[in-house]
Amino acid sequence: MKKVVIIVAGGKGVRMNSKIPKQFLLLKNKPILIHAIENFIHFDERILVLPHSQIGYWNKLCLENSFKISHKIVEGGNTRFQSVKNGLEKVDNNSVVAIHDGVRPLISKNLINTLVKEVEEGIGVIPVVPLTDSIRKIEGEYSKHIERNNVFKVQTPQCFLSSEIKEAYSKEYSNTFTDDASVFENNKGEIKTIIGDKKNLKITTEEDLKIASYLLC
């Protein structure tokens, strides 16, 4: 079965205090997004979803960095939901599809391969990492302790049979959708979790970028 990755990159860099969208910022002298795509070089197809306004700049970066890994470029929508849906339209039904954040450049090939291998009919597979901090739920002026043992942070890539996730994304959007797994569950799919990797961080702040630079040393 063919392996396809959809990499969604629609960030604007607001929390980075940067005029350059965060997926294009340099990490060890190379744009974050190039790092992300390189981790899926062993896949059969790579689909990159970008806002229309960023496609020209991305093509320019590819030339400047001599980046030649083949990938299809798809124009994104107004929401992440619509962007993923646009990407899925370019995926064949007989595939395993991994949906990944363009600002997670440190995902390991080992974790990617483990996730893909565990996908089954009716079952999507996602990476999660346990919480180590105490957590509380705020209710008005007060708060309550929440048991953290069964609470995990969700990462990407999130992996599915392409025909099933395409069907899930054909349904009407709901503001309860926080990731691809929640869209899949809404269509009666089940989610299997695999312990992820703390290095697989999502770069959203300047501090995240510094941490990623250190981890790449």
NORQUICOR-V989530 format. One record per backbone hydrogen bond with DSSP energy under -0.5 kcal/mol. NH is the residue of the N-H (numbers start at 1). CO is the residue of the C=O. E is the energy in kcal/mol with one decimal. If there is no record, write none. Layout:
BEGIN
<<NH | CO | E> <NH | CO | E>>
END
This chain:
BEGIN
<<2 | 94 | -1.1> <4 | 2 | -0.5> <4 | 96 | -2.7> <5 | 45 | -2.0> <6 | 98 | -3.0> <7 | 5 | -0.6> <7 | 47 | -3.3> <8 | 6 | -0.6> <8 | 100 | -2.6> <9 | 7 | -0.6> <9 | 49 | -2.4> <17 | 14 | -1.5> <18 | 13 | -2.1> <24 | 21 | -2.2> <25 | 22 | -1.2> <27 | 30 | -3.1> <32 | 25 | -2.4> <33 | 23 | -2.5> <34 | 31 | -0.8> <35 | 31 | -1.6> <36 | 32 | -2.0> <37 | 33 | -2.2> <38 | 34 | -2.4> <39 | 35 | -1.1> <40 | 37 | -2.2> <41 | 38 | -1.5> <43 | 40 | -1.8> <44 | 3 | -1.5> <45 | 3 | -1.7> <47 | 5 | -3.0> <48 | 72 | -3.5> <49 | 7 | -2.9> <49 | 47 | -0.5> <50 | 48 | -0.6> <50 | 74 | -2.3> <51 | 9 | -0.6> <54 | 51 | -1.9> <55 | 51 | -0.7> <55 | 52 | -1.0> <56 | 52 | -0.5> <58 | 54 | -2.2> <59 | 55 | -2.4> <60 | 56 | -1.8> <61 | 57 | -2.2> <62 | 58 | -2.4> <63 | 59 | -1.7> <64 | 60 | -2.4> <65 | 61 | -2.1> <66 | 63 | -1.1> <67 | 62 | -2.7> <68 | 66 | -0.7> <72 | 46 | -2.7> <74 | 48 | -3.0> <74 | 72 | -0.5> <76 | 50 | -2.8> <77 | 79 | -0.5> <83 | 79 | -2.2> <84 | 80 | -2.9> <85 | 81 | -2.3> <86 | 82 | -2.3> <87 | 83 | -2.0> <88 | 84 | -2.6> <89 | 85 | -1.2> <90 | 87 | -1.6> <91 | 88 | -1.8> <95 | 93 | -1.9> <96 | 2 | -2.9> <97 | 95 | -0.5> <97 | 160 | -2.9> <98 | 4 | -2.7> <99 | 158 | -2.4> <100 | 6 | -2.9> <100 | 98 | -0.6> <102 | 8 | -2.8> <104 | 101 | -1.4> <107 | 104 | -0.7> <112 | 108 | -2.2> <113 | 109 | -2.7> <114 | 110 | -2.0> <115 | 111 | -2.3> <116 | 112 | -2.3> <117 | 113 | -2.2> <118 | 114 | -1.2> <118 | 115 | -0.6> <119 | 116 | -1.2> <120 | 123 | -1.2> <123 | 120 | -2.2> <124 | 190 | -3.0> <125 | 159 | -2.5> <126 | 192 | -2.4> <127 | 157 | -0.5> <128 | 194 | -2.5> <129 | 153 | -2.4> <131 | 151 | -1.3> <135 | 146 | -0.6> <137 | 144 | -3.0> <138 | 136 | -0.6> <139 | 142 | -3.3> <142 | 139 | -1.7> <144 | 137 | -2.4> <146 | 135 | -2.2> <151 | 148 | -2.0> <153 | 129 | -3.1> <155 | 127 | -2.8> <157 | 99 | -0.5> <158 | 99 | -2.1> <159 | 125 | -2.9> <160 | 97 | -2.2> <162 | 95 | -2.8> <163 | 93 | -1.0> <164 | 161 | -0.6> <165 | 161 | -2.2> <166 | 162 | -2.3> <167 | 163 | -1.5> <168 | 164 | -2.1> <169 | 165 | -2.1> <170 | 166 | -0.5> <170 | 167 | -1.0> <171 | 168 | -1.2> <177 | 174 | -1.9> <178 | 176 | -0.7> <183 | 179 | -1.3> <184 | 180 | -2.3> <185 | 181 | -2.7> <186 | 182 | -1.5> <187 | 183 | -0.6> <187 | 184 | -1.1> <188 | 185 | -2.0> <189 | 184 | -2.0> <190 | 122 | -2.5> <192 | 124 | -3.4> <192 | 190 | -0.5> <194 | 126 | -2.5> <196 | 128 | -3.7> <200 | 197 | -1.9> <201 | 199 | -2.2> <203 | 103 | -2.9> <203 | 201 | -0.6> <204 | 202 | -0.8> <206 | 15 | -0.5> <209 | 205 | -1.7> <210 | 206 | -1.9> <211 | 207 | -2.3> <212 | 208 | -2.7> <213 | 209 | -2.1> <214 | 210 | -1.9> <215 | 211 | -2.4> <216 | 212 | -1.4> <217 | 214 | -1.4>>
END
